[in-house]
Amino acid sequence: MSIKPIDYNVMLPKTQEISTTKHVENFKNRNIVDSGFVQQEKIINRNQKKVLDTEKSNNAKITDGNKSRNQEQSKKKKREKSEQTLDEEKVPVDLGNKIDIRI
């Protein structure tokens, strides 16, 4: 299968068009990737200048050790137990004392 001179006239301009479109595609993809890197660097630089997690230091308390924590927890447990016993003692006094029998 031979190529005729007329085919050259048709093929050459098309190959030039294709090469320019491919070049534009490659250049576009490279620009997209480069812009992604630039945006990522900007975000990294911005985050380096920020102070992150400031809320953690706002609620910090200075204590004299775990003793105070343990004491508070034991007091809470005692209160809960006393509340439970009070609830149990609220049972009506007359319950089960009277029997109604009708004949």
Buried (B, 14 or more C-beta within 10 A) or exposed (E): EEEEEEEEEEEEEEEEEEEEEEEEEEEEEEEEEEEEEEEEEEEEEEEEEEEEEEEEEEEEEEEEEEEEEEEEEEEEEEEEEEEEEEEEEEEEEEEEEEEEEEE
